[in-house]
């Protein structure tokens, strides 16, 4: 990795109230933090940083009253993706120490999406569309408690596709919550494509006025225009919610990251939404920012950033920010899913693929480009997507619904419940399932989807361990399954290539290591890898573990259960919370004499690199070996 240099806090003090240079200084430090982390969101951070700087250094009363004063103004971003920029600003203001800024997306550092455990962060986000409702609650509470101050919520323009935003605005107007301000970062880009292509917002100003809001529009990078807009909002009636549409440029401040140039360079796809830049791109971006800062702040001093104590591979999906194990392969189960889905679409005219603005991450972009008549882009709206799929299924089509597991299984749970109750068949592709990658934090780590969907009587839940099994399970779901199927998919690279003997056998696991000791079941490429590491460690200590890859998480073959029931101890490695996963299903199905022990993600999932997160939950192979030994020793005590 190229040498990194940070702008120290004393230089921000020297910048005074030059808001443009303060914003660029935050951009430079956010760039360094993301580069060091190996992942993060630069485009969204850069588009909003002039607004953030204007609010924190000039508009809000926090500097005057302090962060603990009940009458202080409150600001938070509902976007979530722009948090590296906000972290950089809070560092400049002395709220976040340098050492913590440099631990972005590391265990004990800063989460990849906003978390209230960080000083200056007012609300958790990452799951889009919740911020305006939270802000309305804070503003209503201030009025109820007779406290001063406004509540300012930043939203993305793509985020406005979530219906909860409009519920919040309508209620704010009806409840006359005039101390609520919304700022729309109108950068006209979503994860990698223009907002107008995903789901056009139309006349946004007219829509917001129709919802009863006072609306201002300005250039979000012009500090004079921002000052005038905020002055008009303060002069508006006290009982009317206020909205600023700030027209911004995604990637602002770095020429080759700015829209629309970056779109042209990417042949219509924006590449700087997420992920860390390579060494060349980082050097060019940092030099451009520092050069512009030095024009207004001569003799700028930079401080060296110490090297990482643990190198992190940058292999992985851009959105996921997946650093991974040292033995990275080039196998992605998600890629195999996308390839097989495209093949199935060409031979199954009833298939319709639905996406919620995650086509690249969910590997369905090729379907969109090559089979557009079979593809529907609904935007950031999982509930709408699932209910549309229910309607398609009622007309005899077979929808394949794609989103991140944490959003799809929980946000649209009532819609999935309703669809399943109609007895139709829908395939749900739950991408980004499980603990790893852990950099984006708890909003993106799906620890409850098996329990949420497993409660439904006619939804089969599966998770493949390698590319071949991914293709086989998807084809089985399309061609053979009689009920709805939820397919959990890891988004990052597989830690090792795992070979399976034989074909697909519904309800049965595959023995990967046939020892005569305890049985350990696992699913998914990450934790099956850790199960094999545990077996290797135990073998050296005289314990011959039997490792089984079990893709069927809530459906079991009767004969296979009888074989498993002969075991005294069955250990289950859950890429999920220990409640409601595979282990609970086995406990209900096996004879009571078999002890089923679950090793899962206890508590909130840890944010960090994959090794850090696995160790934190004692789910890495070495920790697992020790846990199994402890469990066995306890079981034999009199």
Secondary structure, DSSP 8 states (H G I E B T S, - for coil): ----EEE-HHHHHHHTT-HHHHHHHHHHHHHHHHHHHT----HHHHHHHHHHHHIIIIISSHHHH-TT-TT--EEEESS-TTHHHHHHHHHHTTSS-HHHHTTBTSTTSB-SS--TTSTT--S--SSTT-HHHHHHHHHHHHHHTT----EEEEEETGGGGSHHHHHHHHHHHHTT-TTEEEEEEE-SB-SSSBHHHHH---SHHHHHHHTT-EEEEEETT-HHHHHHHHHHHHHS-TTS-EEEEEE--TTTTSGGGSTTHHHHHTTT----SSS---HHHHHHHHHHHHHHHHHHSTT--EEE----SS-----S-TTTT----SS--S--HHHHHHHHHHHHHHH-TTEEEEESS-TTTTT-HHHHHH-GGGEEE--S-HHHHHHHHHHHHHTT-EEEEEEEHHHHHHHTHHHHHHHHHTT---EEEEESBBS-S-TT-TTT-BSSHHHHHHTSTTEEEEE-SSHHHHHHHHHHHHHT-SSEEEEEE--S--SS-----S---TT--EEEE--SS-EEEE-SHHHHHHHHHHHHHHHTTT---EEEE--BSS---HHHHHHHHT-SEEEEE-SS-SSSSHHHHHHHHS-TTSEEEEE---SS---S-HHHHHHHTT-SHHHHHHHHHHHHHHHH--
